[in-house]
Amino acid sequence: MSGAAMHGRVLSVQVGGARLLDVSGGRVLSGIRKQSVDGRVAVRALGLEGDEQADLSVHGGLAKALYAYPVEHYPFWRRQRRSWGLPADLAHGALGENLTLEGLLETDVCVGDQLCFPDCVLRVTQPREPCYKFNAVMALFKSGRRRAV
């Protein structure tokens, strides 16, 4: 319901600096690797204090300042990685999200909705589309071949 006030629970907050990431035999700058933070983090117009995005043409800015992801999808990614023979342990933030949420799936949210939390209100501006850096972190590509998901 566009424009509706939405409520979910924040399980964790993550930030990360831009760092080099190995992708298809090369190295690119990425802010996908996020670490959980304790305590309060300032929410600014361009993102969380202490967080960086490396490629502002596709991430960051006013319309993509924060990335939220539902914890309900983590079991899927753990099963996938286990089936590929990869470590299945995924800490919150492993998918590049700033906010790991519970009880708020993509099917519940529309552009224009507001996510109401005790200390701030966030507006949904657009869906996030995974990029090749996400694929590299999740090991969706191995030896030049894409894994089926």
N, C-alpha and C positions, 0 to 999 in steps of 0.2 A: 504494500500500500504506500505509494509515493507520498512523501511529506509526513508520514506517520512517525511518532516517537518510538524508537526501538530500544529494547533493553536486553542486555546480555551480561555475562559475568566475565571480567578480565581475570584470567588465570595467571598470566605473566606478561611482563613488559620487557622488550628486548631492544637494544641499540647496537650499532656496530660501525666501525670506521671502514672506509674503503681500503681494500687490501688486494694483493695479487691473487688470482685464482687460476688454477690450471684448467684449460679448456681445449680439448682436441689437439693436444701436443703443443699448445701455445699458452701464453699467460695474458690475462686481461684484468683490468681493475674492476673490482666489484664490491658492493656493500651488502651482499646477500648473507654473509655470515654474521649472525646476530647473537649476542650474549644477554642472558637475563640480568636485570638490574634489581637491586633491592631498594625499597623506599620510593619516594616520589620522584617523578621525572617531569620536567617542564614540557608542556605541549606548546609548540610555537606554530606560526602560520606555515612554515616550511618543513615541519617535522618535529620529532622529539629531540630534546637537548642531548647531544652526544651521538646522534645518528648521522650517517652520511649515505648518499647515493652516488654512485660513480658515473652513471650515464644519465644526466638530467634530461636528455631528449626522450627517454622512455620511462624514467622513474623520478620521483620527487616533484618539486614545484607545488603550487597551490592545489592542484587537482589530484596529486598523488603523494601527499606529504607523509601519510602513514599507510601501512599495509597490515590489515587484520586477517587472521586465518582461524577457522574453527577447529578446535581440538578434536572434534568428532571425526575429522578426516585422517588424523594421525595413525589409527590402526590400519587403514588401507595402505599407507606408505610403508609402515613397518612390515606388513605382510609381503608387499611387493619387493622390498629390499631383501627380506629373508629368502624369498623364492629365487632371487638372483644370486644368492650366496654372499650377500653383502651384510655388514653389521646392521641390525634392525633397530638399534637404540637411537632414537631421535629426541633430543632435548627440545623444549619449546624454543622457537626461533630458528630451528634447523631448516625450515621452509622459507626463510627470509622475512618472516613476519615481525612487525613491531609489537603487535598485540595478539596474544593467543587467547581466543574467546571460547566460551562455552555457552551453548544454548542459542546460538545465532548462526544459522546456516545461510548460504548464498540464496537459497530459495525463499528465505524470509525477508530479504532485503532488496530494495530498489533504489536507483539513483534518486537522490533528494531526501531519502530517509535520514532521520537523526538517530545516532546512537547515544543514549543518555547514560552517563556514568556519574558517580557521586561528585567528582570534581571538574568534569568537563562534558561538553556535548560536541560530538563529531558528526559531520554531515557526509553521507555517502555521495561521492562524486562520479565514480566510474568503477567498473570491475577491473580487477588486475589480471593480466594475461601473463602466464609464465614465459620466461625468455630462455635462451640457450644456456644462461648461467645456472638457472634452476635445474635444467636437464643435466648439466655437468655435476652439480652438487648431489643430485639424486641418482646419478649414474644411469641415466636413461640411455646414454650413448656409450657403447663399449666397442672398441676396435672398429670404429667407423660404422657400426650397425646400430640402428635404433631398437631398443627393447620394446616389446609390446606391453601396453598398459591396459 
